[in-house]
Amino acid sequence: QVQLVESGGGLVQAGGSLRVSCTAPGSIFRISVMGWYRRAPGKKRELVARVTSGGSANYTDSVKGRFTISRDSAKHTVYLQMNSLKPEDTAVYYCNAFRPEVPIDYWGQGIQVTVSS
């Protein structure tokens, strides 16, 4: 069973910053599109950002200019740097590894991010 291990969530005031991290097995990380999704209370899960193995990233409109996704191949880790956080960013954030050649998704257990107003 593939495990994606997330860390770094927590509570922050509006306007603050947090970074969440996700480490995957190297064999999965190297060939996967790595991404972060989130599910806010009462809402559907949505894609926040994703980055290809080649480093190409895309973001949902609501986080553009505030969030940055990056990946470290040596550490098999993907990061989501979240700046200028807003209360509406409050959600459980899920790490995702997508192998398009199969296709198959792997998911982390989720990590809580809470932004207070």
Secondary structure, DSSP 8 states (H G I E B T S, - for coil): ----EEE--EEEETT--EEEEEE--HHHHTTSEEEEEEE-TTS--EEEEEE-TT--EEE-GGGTTTEEEEEETTTTEEEEEE-S--GGG-EEEEEEEEETTTTEEEE---EEEEEE-
